[in-house]
Amino acid sequence: DAGVIQSPRHEVTEMGQEVTLRCKPISGHNSLFWYRQTMMRGLELLIYFNNNVPIDDSGMPEDRFSAKMPNASFSTLKIQPSEPRDSAVYFCASSLNPGQLNYGYTFGSGTRLTVV
Amino acid sequence: KNEVEQSPQNLTAQEGEFITINCSYSVGISALHWLQQHPGGGIVSLFMLSSGKKKHGRLIATINIQEKHSSLHITASHPRDSAVYICAVRAGGSEKLVFGKGTKLTVNP
């Protein structure tokens, strides 16, 4: 398996533009997580899906952020309009969670977003 | 106060030294994870544990559920171990991870 695949690896955009980050989880994993990492706050959960359904989006900063998972093999995180304070590394992770069990997490390589 | 506290924040060691990184948490958990993040940025899951001890090569992770404390040990440290080590807990009944701020380890030759 190629692991969790994120694209793009780097994104530089101007303030006000729409940004879309993409993630392909490991095949067979039923949970998908979007995390944001900054120097000030470290790693924070933005949202997670279980079986393609959003379960907890309490970490989504505000209405400018939205995430979708239209099928088991693809998810997007969209920021519209983007602001300089959104500059961070965004990680996607997936895991296999049958019931209450958890078999660990696999992280993607991250997307480094810079909003100027 | 953060739910997950790591110490030390930064650690510098000489090659061959025994390393210990500590993690304390304040919530009930179903599992604790140790993650490694190299300067290139990728995150690798090292251990997931809910009790006792796990060993993988030169790495050992322990957890004491009663004391809400975990340690990550590295024996015979090597410069390639230089990375940020992150402790994360999965709160009971939830799928989400809560992260510590990380410990930056530098191992000098």
Chai-1 contact restraints between the chains, C-beta under 6 A:
chainA,res_idxA,chainB,res_idxB,connection_type,confidence,min_distance_angstrom,max_distance_angstrom,comment,restraint_id
A,S31,B,E95,contact,1.0,0.0,6.0,A-B,restraint_1
A,G42,B,F99,contact,1.0,0.0,6.0,A-B,restraint_2
A,G42,B,K101,contact,1.0,0.0,6.0,A-B,restraint_3
A,L43,B,F99,contact,1.0,0.0,6.0,A-B,restraint_4
A,L45,B,K96,contact,1.0,0.0,6.0,A-B,restraint_5
A,Y48,B,E95,contact,1.0,0.0,6.0,A-B,restraint_6
A,D56,B,K96,contact,1.0,0.0,6.0,A-B,restraint_7
A,G104,B,S45,contact,1.0,0.0,6.0,A-B,restraint_8
A,G104,B,M48,contact,1.0,0.0,6.0,A-B,restraint_9
A,Y105,B,S45,contact,1.0,0.0,6.0,A-B,restraint_10
A,F107,B,I43,contact,1.0,0.0,6.0,A-B,restraint_11
A,S109,B,G42,contact,1.0,0.0,6.0,A-B,restraint_12
A,G110,B,G41,contact,1.0,0.0,6.0,A-B,restraint_13
